[in-house]
């Protein structure tokens, strides 16, 4: 099996970090590398990417889902609180947003792997939030699970067309919600 091999300068450019920083990581043994007969370091792409995602090095790590981060977007404070507590008990890191504009800000700051998204909120609805996240190359990888109390065929088709990865109607059973989240995050980690 052939795997792409990086020199220190090429690996540094790939990770958007300085050559000096990357060289120090190799010298300290934090980043796995081998040496050529001429004394130059070479790094396998798979080793470099594993290191980047494990250490959450920006920007590469931002292009992949964090399987432990979930952003909950809903304008009902009780639902936000209930979902936050439930997901925290199941070892997820959570953040909440009460409208679409706040969701956009939280996505950029928190970098979730999945967004639980209500469809109907003031100022910017879930359809628009979903469309914007999926059309933006820096956020299109984020899985979106729409949850709504307004379950209609039209709403389901509209949110799926906007790019949602899943759809559930409220009230949703806890185990079904957790399983849906895990399924979507597992799909994300496999790609």
PATI-293099 format. One record per residue (C-alpha): residue in three letters; x, y, z. Coordinates in nm, 4 decimals. Layout:
REM residues N
{marba Ala {X Y Z}};
...
END
This chain:
REM residues 191
{marba Unk {0.0000 0.0000 0.0000}};
{marba Unk {0.1480 0.3363 -0.0951}};
{marba Unk {0.1005 0.6308 0.1364}};
{marba Unk {0.1911 0.9904 0.0650}};
{marba Unk {0.5165 1.0958 0.2320}};
{marba Unk {0.5895 1.4490 0.3522}};
{marba Unk {0.9136 1.6346 0.4117}};
{marba Unk {0.9232 1.8762 0.7080}};
{marba Unk {0.8500 2.1846 0.4881}};
{marba Unk {0.5682 2.0094 0.3026}};
{marba Unk {0.4137 1.8764 0.6275}};
{marba Unk {0.4375 2.2211 0.7871}};
{marba Unk {0.2618 2.3803 0.4903}};
{marba Unk {-0.0049 2.1075 0.4932}};
{marba Unk {-0.0765 2.1762 0.8623}};
{marba Unk {-0.0419 2.5565 0.8327}};
{marba Unk {0.2240 2.5673 1.1050}};
{marba Unk {0.5864 2.6794 1.0922}};
{marba Unk {0.8652 2.4457 0.9840}};
{marba Unk {1.0385 2.5090 1.3153}};
{marba Unk {0.7320 2.4001 1.5144}};
{marba Unk {0.6908 2.0868 1.3066}};
{marba Unk {1.0613 2.0047 1.3331}};
{marba Unk {1.0413 2.0367 1.7151}};
{marba Unk {0.7406 1.8007 1.7218}};
{marba Unk {0.9388 1.5433 1.5248}};
{marba Unk {1.2575 1.5885 1.7330}};
{marba Unk {1.0684 1.5450 2.0628}};
{marba Unk {0.9002 1.2318 1.9313}};
{marba Unk {0.5472 1.3767 1.9549}};
{marba Unk {0.5043 1.3304 1.5804}};
{marba Unk {0.6083 0.9975 1.4290}};
{marba Unk {0.8674 1.0334 1.1524}};
{marba Unk {1.1493 0.8357 0.9913}};
{marba Unk {1.4906 0.9523 0.8681}};
{marba Unk {1.6417 0.9142 0.5257}};
{marba Unk {2.0009 0.8011 0.4790}};
{marba Unk {2.0839 1.1695 0.4271}};
{marba Unk {1.9426 1.2581 0.7707}};
{marba Unk {1.6205 1.4227 0.6512}};
{marba Unk {1.2895 1.3509 0.8226}};
{marba Unk {0.9927 1.2030 0.6370}};
{marba Unk {0.6384 1.1772 0.7703}};
{marba Unk {0.3589 0.9521 0.6441}};
{marba Unk {0.0411 1.1425 0.5642}};
{marba Unk {-0.1684 0.9083 0.7796}};
{marba Unk {0.0614 0.9707 1.0797}};
{marba Unk {0.0486 1.3460 1.0219}};
{marba Unk {-0.3302 1.3527 0.9978}};
{marba Unk {-0.3728 1.1342 1.3070}};
{marba Unk {-0.1494 1.3722 1.5011}};
{marba Unk {-0.3350 1.6811 1.3726}};
{marba Unk {-0.6775 1.5471 1.4688}};
{marba Unk {-0.5617 1.4147 1.8055}};
{marba Unk {-0.4066 1.7520 1.8979}};
{marba Unk {-0.6885 1.9498 1.7291}};
{marba Unk {-0.4449 2.1599 1.5282}};
{marba Unk {-0.6163 2.4371 1.3361}};
{marba Unk {-0.7138 2.4512 1.0458}};
{marba Unk {-0.7074 2.0832 0.9436}};
{marba Unk {-0.8830 1.9617 1.2549}};
{marba Unk {-1.1617 2.2114 1.1868}};
{marba Unk {-1.2415 2.0367 0.8623}};
{marba Unk {-1.3483 1.7248 1.0466}};
{marba Unk {-1.6178 1.6628 1.2971}};
{marba Unk {-1.5439 1.6479 1.6632}};
{marba Unk {-1.7379 1.3423 1.7722}};
{marba Unk {-1.7863 1.4847 2.1195}};
{marba Unk {-1.9140 1.8369 2.0391}};
{marba Unk {-2.2834 1.9061 1.9829}};
{marba Unk {-2.4386 2.2491 1.9308}};
{marba Unk {-2.8050 2.2628 2.0353}};
{marba Unk {-3.0080 2.5298 1.8545}};
{marba Unk {-3.3614 2.5929 1.9826}};
{marba Unk {-3.5519 2.8999 2.1000}};
{marba Unk {-3.7185 2.7123 2.3890}};
{marba Unk {-3.5005 2.7493 2.7038}};
{marba Unk {-3.6491 2.4349 2.8605}};
{marba Unk {-3.5610 2.2208 2.5593}};
{marba Unk {-3.2107 2.3700 2.5492}};
{marba Unk {-3.1603 2.2895 2.9177}};
{marba Unk {-3.3025 1.9375 2.8926}};
{marba Unk {-3.0956 1.8458 2.5844}};
{marba Unk {-2.7795 1.9986 2.7292}};
{marba Unk {-2.8151 1.7950 3.0501}};
{marba Unk {-2.8964 1.4740 2.8644}};
{marba Unk {-2.6010 1.5037 2.6251}};
{marba Unk {-2.3605 1.6090 2.9008}};
{marba Unk {-2.4544 1.2976 3.0985}};
{marba Unk {-2.3626 1.0984 2.7885}};
{marba Unk {-2.0167 1.2581 2.7739}};
{marba Unk {-2.0808 1.5069 2.4935}};
{marba Unk {-1.9479 1.8618 2.5076}};
{marba Unk {-2.2378 2.0942 2.4401}};
{marba Unk {-2.3081 2.4567 2.3599}};
{marba Unk {-2.6468 2.6150 2.3057}};
{marba Unk {-2.7868 2.8846 2.0787}};
{marba Unk {-3.1372 3.0265 2.0926}};
{marba Unk {-3.1601 3.1557 1.7352}};
{marba Unk {-3.0013 3.1184 1.3939}};
{marba Unk {-2.7664 3.4152 1.4222}};
{marba Unk {-2.6271 3.2934 1.7522}};
{marba Unk {-2.5919 2.9462 1.5983}};
{marba Unk {-2.3670 3.0874 1.3248}};
{marba Unk {-2.1380 3.2470 1.5809}};
{marba Unk {-2.1287 2.9372 1.8025}};
{marba Unk {-2.0472 2.7106 1.5072}};
{marba Unk {-1.7357 2.9145 1.4302}};
{marba Unk {-1.6245 2.9344 1.7953}};
{marba Unk {-1.7227 2.5874 1.9227}};
{marba Unk {-1.6607 2.3841 1.6038}};
{marba Unk {-1.9180 2.1114 1.6683}};
{marba Unk {-1.9346 1.7792 1.4920}};
{marba Unk {-2.3131 1.7909 1.4984}};
{marba Unk {-2.5865 2.0537 1.5274}};
{marba Unk {-2.9271 1.9689 1.6760}};
{marba Unk {-3.1417 2.2195 1.4921}};
{marba Unk {-3.4952 2.3386 1.5587}};
{marba Unk {-3.6763 2.4455 1.2418}};
{marba Unk {-3.8784 2.7430 1.3604}};
{marba Unk {-3.7005 3.0206 1.5497}};
{marba Unk {-3.7144 3.4001 1.5397}};
{marba Unk {-3.4925 3.6051 1.3027}};
{marba Unk {-3.3429 3.3117 1.1102}};
{marba Unk {-3.5170 2.9763 1.0871}};
{marba Unk {-3.3503 2.6359 1.0875}};
{marba Unk {-3.3918 2.5942 0.7122}};
{marba Unk {-3.1743 2.8997 0.6481}};
{marba Unk {-2.9192 2.8006 0.9150}};
{marba Unk {-2.8886 2.4551 0.7593}};
{marba Unk {-2.8563 2.5904 0.4062}};
{marba Unk {-2.5835 2.8377 0.5086}};
{marba Unk {-2.3839 2.5776 0.7021}};
{marba Unk {-2.3973 2.3242 0.4180}};
{marba Unk {-2.3100 2.5788 0.1470}};
{marba Unk {-2.0030 2.7056 0.3349}};
{marba Unk {-1.6987 2.4868 0.2664}};
{marba Unk {-1.5600 2.5506 0.6155}};
{marba Unk {-1.8775 2.4173 0.7845}};
{marba Unk {-2.0297 2.1789 0.5293}};
{marba Unk {-1.8784 1.8754 0.7077}};
{marba Unk {-2.0908 1.9378 1.0204}};
{marba Unk {-2.3742 1.6893 1.0597}};
{marba Unk {-2.7163 1.8480 1.1079}};
{marba Unk {-2.9985 1.6690 1.2863}};
{marba Unk {-3.3234 1.8636 1.2546}};
{marba Unk {-3.5745 1.8264 1.5379}};
{marba Unk {-3.9163 1.9844 1.5141}};
{marba Unk {-4.2566 1.9960 1.6753}};
{marba Unk {-4.4004 2.0900 1.3334}};
{marba Unk {-4.3710 1.7512 1.1644}};
{marba Unk {-4.5074 1.7707 0.8118}};
{marba Unk {-4.3953 1.6109 0.4870}};
{marba Unk {-4.3275 1.9610 0.3485}};
{marba Unk {-4.0997 2.0541 0.6423}};
{marba Unk {-3.9168 1.7214 0.6218}};
{marba Unk {-3.8538 1.7580 0.2463}};
{marba Unk {-3.7541 2.1233 0.2821}};
{marba Unk {-3.4922 2.0631 0.5565}};
{marba Unk {-3.3473 1.7581 0.3824}};
{marba Unk {-3.3233 1.9639 0.0613}};
{marba Unk {-3.1416 2.2343 0.2636}};
{marba Unk {-2.8817 1.9701 0.3539}};
{marba Unk {-2.9874 1.8195 0.6879}};
{marba Unk {-2.8405 1.4768 0.7563}};
{marba Unk {-3.1291 1.3599 0.9733}};
{marba Unk {-3.4782 1.4516 1.0895}};
{marba Unk {-3.6748 1.3740 1.4067}};
{marba Unk {-4.0096 1.4968 1.5336}};
{marba Unk {-4.0657 1.6325 1.8856}};
{marba Unk {-4.1148 1.4995 2.1364}};
{marba Unk {-3.8312 1.2630 2.0621}};
{marba Unk {-3.7520 0.9623 2.2795}};
{marba Unk {-3.4131 0.9950 2.4531}};
{marba Unk {-3.2657 0.6669 2.3256}};
{marba Unk {-3.3769 0.7368 1.9694}};
{marba Unk {-3.2187 1.0821 1.9817}};
{marba Unk {-2.8907 0.9495 2.1228}};
{marba Unk {-2.8793 0.6713 1.8646}};
{marba Unk {-2.9441 0.9180 1.5809}};
{marba Unk {-2.6622 1.1435 1.7061}};
{marba Unk {-2.4198 0.8527 1.7362}};
{marba Unk {-2.5129 0.7179 1.3922}};
{marba Unk {-2.4524 1.0551 1.2259}};
{marba Unk {-2.1244 1.1142 1.4075}};
{marba Unk {-2.0038 0.7638 1.3248}};
{marba Unk {-2.0824 0.8258 0.9564}};
{marba Unk {-1.8866 1.1483 0.9793}};
{marba Unk {-1.5844 0.9791 1.1355}};
{marba Unk {-1.5816 0.7096 0.8649}};
{marba Unk {-1.5573 0.9613 0.5803}};
END
